[in-house]
Amino acid sequence: MTAARTAAQPNAEDTRKRPWHGIMVATALPMREDLTVDYDSYAEHVARLIADGCDGVVPNGSLGEYQTLTDDERARVVQVAVEAAGDGARVMPGVAAYGSAESRRWAEQAAGLGCGSVLLLPPNAYRADEAAVRAHYSEVAEAGVPVVAYNNPYDTKVDLTPELLARIHADGSIVAVKEFSGDVRRAYELAELAPELDLLIGADDVLLELALAGAVGWIAGYPNALPGACRSLYQAAVGQDLDLALPLYRALHPLLRWDSKTEFVQAIKLSMDIAGRPGGPTRPPRAPLTEEQTAAVRAATEKALAEGMD
């Protein structure tokens, strides 16, 4: 089946106020056993996520193993995602790169395909100072597509603090932030310093805390495997229905916390395979999970599926 033939029309009108709102799934990229990209399976995966009620997809993020892709593969992944989603506004490509000019070129590709936004890490070739970070975001914003900042101080060694995010937003360079620091206290400081900057949940295992703090979207990992249960959890959390959200959150947390572990790609792909959604292996240098890790992910995934969470 080709990407074009799997294009999905949204099963309901898109009622989000902005293209980066709602559940934007950071899509895993299905690989064949020879480690080539399975574009047909990826197209089916994207279309199925939209049909399952997710609002959009984020191709070429860390979960999509963008660091291991060739330029041709990376460009094609975005094209397939747009075709399969049925609406470019539902696609938020990751545009991280070592150089600002390269990130801008990826953002220009996204703009040309009608994507609603892009996701951008700060400079990650070195520990950039504030001036370099602000210049980086300003350069990519020139592509003309809304930019969502991605704060991941663990991998980039650059911390987009609330104060720095407020300055970048005041520069006109970003519209939202994917917050992955794990420090949920930042949500309140950010709301004070930059009330017009949208907060997006960036780590699955702090979903409830950030939803209650005012997040308007979730750049999500585990909906790749369990979209229905994750959608129910997100809707209950942003609706502040704790009677529904809290027990579901507790039940899913043994899986959600893998999103913040080094082996998150392998874990989520394994859960996808168990749930009947193509994941496959990961490209080196990501190695397979250990026997102990595999057993833990398998047990938690099978338990969730047995309890009707899919």
C-alpha positions as CSV (number, residue, x, y, z in Angstrom):
1,M,0.0,0.0,0.0
2,T,1.4,3.4,-0.9
3,A,1.5,6.5,1.2
4,A,-1.0,8.3,-1.1
5,R,-3.5,5.5,-0.8
6,T,-3.5,5.5,3.0
7,A,-4.2,9.3,3.3
8,A,-6.8,9.7,6.0
9,Q,-9.5,12.3,6.3
10,P,-9.9,13.4,9.9
11,N,-12.8,11.6,11.5
12,A,-14.0,14.8,13.0
13,E,-13.6,18.5,12.4
14,D,-10.4,19.9,13.7
15,T,-11.6,22.2,16.5
16,R,-8.2,23.2,17.9
17,K,-7.4,26.9,18.1
18,R,-3.9,26.4,16.8
19,P,-2.2,23.6,14.8
20,W,0.2,22.7,17.6
21,H,-2.6,22.1,20.2
22,G,-4.0,18.8,21.2
23,I,-2.3,15.4,20.9
24,M,0.5,15.6,18.5
25,V,2.1,12.1,18.4
26,A,5.9,12.1,18.1
27,T,5.8,9.2,15.6
28,A,8.1,6.3,15.8
29,L,9.5,5.3,12.4
30,P,8.8,1.6,11.4
31,M,12.0,-0.1,10.2
32,R,12.4,-3.4,8.4
33,E,14.8,-6.1,9.7
34,D,17.5,-4.8,7.3
35,L,17.0,-1.3,8.9
36,T,15.5,0.3,5.9
37,V,12.6,2.7,6.4
38,D,9.2,1.0,5.8
39,Y,7.4,4.1,4.4
40,D,4.2,2.2,3.6
41,S,3.9,1.0,7.2
42,Y,4.7,4.6,8.4
43,A,1.9,6.0,6.2
44,E,-0.5,3.4,7.6
45,H,0.6,4.3,11.1
46,V,0.0,8.0,10.6
47,A,-3.4,7.5,9.0
48,R,-4.4,5.2,11.8
49,L,-3.4,7.6,14.5
50,I,-5.5,10.3,13.0
51,A,-8.4,7.9,12.6
52,D,-8.0,6.9,16.3
53,G,-8.6,10.6,17.3
54,C,-5.1,11.9,17.7
55,D,-4.8,15.5,16.4
56,G,-1.6,15.3,14.5
57,V,1.9,13.9,14.2
58,V,5.5,15.0,14.7
59,P,7.8,13.2,12.3
60,N,11.6,13.4,12.5
61,G,11.7,13.8,16.3
62,S,14.1,11.8,18.5
63,L,11.5,9.1,18.6
64,G,11.6,9.0,14.8
65,E,15.3,8.4,14.9
66,Y,16.0,11.5,12.7
67,Q,19.6,11.6,13.7
68,T,20.2,8.3,11.8
69,L,18.3,9.3,8.6
70,T,19.9,10.5,5.4
71,D,18.6,13.8,4.0
72,D,16.6,12.0,1.4
73,E,15.0,9.8,4.0
74,R,14.2,12.7,6.3
75,A,12.6,14.7,3.6
76,R,10.5,11.7,2.4
77,V,9.3,11.0,6.0
78,V,7.7,14.5,6.1
79,Q,6.1,14.1,2.7
80,V,4.6,10.7,3.7
81,A,3.3,12.1,7.0
82,V,1.6,15.0,5.2
83,E,0.0,12.7,2.6
84,A,-1.1,10.2,5.2
85,A,-2.5,12.7,7.7
86,G,-4.6,14.2,5.0
87,D,-3.9,17.8,6.1
88,G,-0.5,19.4,6.4
89,A,-1.7,21.5,9.3
90,R,-1.8,18.3,11.4
91,V,2.0,17.8,10.9
92,M,4.8,19.3,13.0
93,P,8.1,18.2,11.6
94,G,11.1,18.1,13.8
95,V,13.7,20.5,12.2
96,A,16.6,20.1,14.6
97,A,20.1,20.2,13.1
98,Y,23.6,21.1,14.0
99,G,23.5,24.3,12.0
100,S,20.8,27.0,12.0
101,A,20.8,27.3,8.2
102,E,20.1,23.5,8.0
103,S,17.3,23.8,10.5
104,R,15.9,26.7,8.4
105,R,16.0,24.6,5.3
106,W,14.0,21.8,7.0
107,A,11.5,24.5,8.2
108,E,11.2,25.8,4.6
109,Q,10.4,22.3,3.4
110,A,7.7,22.0,6.1
111,A,6.3,25.4,5.1
112,G,6.2,24.3,1.4
113,L,4.2,21.2,2.3
114,G,1.7,23.3,4.3
115,C,2.7,22.0,7.7
116,G,1.1,23.8,10.6
117,S,4.2,24.2,12.7
118,V,7.7,22.8,13.3
119,L,9.5,21.6,16.4
120,L,13.0,23.0,17.0
121,L,15.7,22.2,19.6
122,P,18.2,24.8,20.6
123,P,21.7,24.6,19.1
124,N,23.1,21.2,20.2
125,A,26.6,21.1,18.6
126,Y,27.9,22.9,21.7
127,R,26.7,24.6,24.9
128,A,25.3,27.7,23.3
129,D,24.8,30.9,25.2
130,E,21.7,33.0,25.3
131,A,22.6,35.2,22.3
132,A,23.3,32.2,20.1
133,V,20.0,30.5,21.2
134,R,18.0,33.5,20.4
135,A,19.7,34.0,17.0
136,H,19.1,30.3,16.2
137,Y,15.3,30.6,16.8
138,S,15.1,33.9,15.0
139,E,16.8,32.4,11.9
140,V,14.5,29.4,11.7
141,A,11.4,31.6,12.3
142,E,12.3,33.4,9.1
143,A,11.0,30.3,7.2
144,G,7.5,31.6,8.0
145,V,6.1,28.5,9.8
146,P,5.2,28.7,13.5
147,V,8.1,27.4,15.6
148,V,7.6,25.3,18.8
149,A,10.7,25.3,21.0
150,Y,11.8,22.0,22.5
151,N,13.4,22.2,25.9
152,N,15.5,19.1,26.5
153,P,18.4,20.1,28.6
154,Y,19.5,16.5,29.2
155,D,20.4,15.9,25.5
156,T,21.2,19.4,24.3
157,K,23.0,20.7,27.5
158,V,21.1,24.0,26.8
159,D,18.3,24.8,29.2
160,L,15.5,26.9,27.9
161,T,14.5,28.4,31.2
162,P,11.3,30.3,31.6
163,E,13.2,33.5,31.5
164,L,14.9,32.6,28.3
165,L,11.7,31.3,26.7
166,A,10.0,34.5,27.5
167,R,12.7,36.5,25.7
168,I,12.6,34.2,22.7
169,H,8.8,34.6,22.6
170,A,9.1,38.4,22.9
171,D,11.5,38.2,19.9
172,G,8.6,36.8,17.9
173,S,10.5,33.5,17.2
174,I,8.3,30.9,19.0
175,V,4.7,30.2,19.6
176,A,4.9,27.3,22.1
177,V,7.3,25.1,24.0
178,K,7.6,21.4,24.4
179,E,8.7,21.2,28.0
180,F,10.8,18.1,28.8
181,S,12.8,19.2,31.8
182,G,10.5,17.3,34.1
183,D,10.3,20.3,36.4
184,V,6.5,20.9,36.5
185,R,7.0,24.0,38.6
186,R,8.2,25.8,35.5
187,A,4.7,25.8,34.1
188,Y,3.6,28.4,36.6
189,E,6.6,30.6,36.2
190,L,6.3,30.5,32.4
191,A,2.7,31.5,32.6
192,E,3.6,34.5,34.6
193,L,6.5,35.6,32.3
194,A,5.0,34.7,28.9
195,P,1.3,34.2,29.3
196,E,0.8,34.1,25.5
197,L,3.3,31.3,25.0
198,D,1.6,27.9,24.8
199,L,2.8,25.1,27.1
200,L,2.9,21.6,25.5
201,I,3.5,18.5,27.6
202,G,6.8,17.1,26.5
203,A,7.2,14.0,28.6
204,D,4.6,11.4,29.0
205,D,5.2,10.8,32.7
206,V,4.3,14.3,33.7
207,L,1.2,14.6,31.6
208,L,-1.3,15.0,34.4
209,E,0.8,17.5,36.3
210,L,1.3,19.7,33.2
211,A,-2.2,19.4,32.0
212,L,-3.5,20.6,35.4
213,A,-1.0,23.5,35.1
214,G,-2.5,24.7,31.9
215,A,-0.9,22.8,29.0
216,V,-2.8,23.0,25.7
217,G,-1.2,20.2,23.9
218,W,0.9,17.0,24.3
219,I,3.8,16.0,22.1
220,A,3.3,12.4,22.9
221,G,5.2,9.1,22.8
222,Y,3.0,6.3,24.0
223,P,0.0,7.0,21.8
224,N,2.1,5.3,19.1
225,A,1.2,2.1,20.9
226,L,-2.0,2.9,22.9
227,P,-3.7,5.8,21.2
228,G,-7.2,5.2,22.6
229,A,-6.2,5.0,26.3
230,C,-3.8,7.9,25.9
231,R,-6.5,10.0,24.3
232,S,-8.9,9.3,27.1
233,L,-6.2,10.2,29.6
234,Y,-5.3,13.5,27.9
235,Q,-8.9,14.6,27.6
236,A,-9.7,13.8,31.2
237,A,-6.5,15.5,32.4
238,V,-7.1,18.8,30.4
239,G,-10.7,18.6,31.5
240,Q,-9.5,18.3,35.1
241,D,-11.7,15.2,35.6
242,L,-9.5,13.6,38.2
243,D,-12.0,10.8,38.9
244,L,-11.2,9.5,35.5
245,A,-7.7,10.8,34.9
246,L,-6.0,9.7,38.1
247,P,-6.7,6.0,38.0
248,L,-5.9,5.9,34.3
249,Y,-2.7,7.8,34.8
250,R,-1.7,5.4,37.5
251,A,-2.5,2.4,35.4
252,L,-0.5,3.7,32.4
253,H,2.4,5.2,34.3
254,P,4.6,2.0,34.2
255,L,4.7,2.6,30.4
256,L,4.6,6.4,30.3
257,R,7.7,6.7,32.4
258,W,9.7,4.9,29.6
259,D,9.3,8.1,27.6
260,S,11.8,9.7,29.9
261,K,14.4,6.9,29.8
262,T,17.3,6.6,27.5
263,E,15.7,3.5,25.9
264,F,12.4,5.2,25.1
265,V,12.6,4.5,21.4
266,Q,13.2,0.8,21.8
267,A,10.5,0.6,24.5
268,I,7.8,2.3,22.6
269,K,8.6,0.4,19.4
270,L,8.3,-2.9,21.4
271,S,5.0,-1.8,22.8
272,M,3.8,-1.0,19.3
273,D,4.8,-4.4,18.1
274,I,2.9,-6.1,21.0
275,A,-0.1,-3.9,20.3
276,G,-0.1,-4.9,16.6
277,R,1.2,-1.6,15.3
278,P,4.5,-1.8,13.2
279,G,7.5,-0.6,15.1
280,G,10.4,-2.9,14.3
281,P,14.1,-2.5,15.3
282,T,16.1,0.7,15.9
283,R,19.1,1.8,14.0
284,P,22.5,1.8,15.7
285,P,23.8,3.1,17.9
286,R,20.5,2.4,19.6
287,A,20.9,-1.3,20.7
288,P,18.0,-3.7,21.5
289,L,16.6,-3.7,25.0
290,T,18.1,-6.0,27.6
291,E,16.2,-9.1,28.5
292,E,15.2,-7.5,31.8
293,Q,14.0,-4.3,30.0
294,T,12.1,-6.3,27.4
295,A,10.4,-8.3,30.1
296,A,9.3,-5.1,31.9
297,V,8.0,-3.4,28.8
298,R,6.2,-6.5,27.6
299,A,4.6,-7.2,31.0
300,A,3.3,-3.6,31.3
301,T,2.1,-3.5,27.7
302,E,0.3,-6.8,27.9
303,K,-1.3,-5.8,31.2
304,A,-2.6,-2.6,29.7
305,L,-4.0,-4.4,26.7
306,A,-5.6,-7.0,28.9
307,E,-7.4,-4.3,30.8
308,G,-8.8,-2.8,27.6
309,M,-6.3,0.0,27.2
310,D,-5.5,0.2,23.5
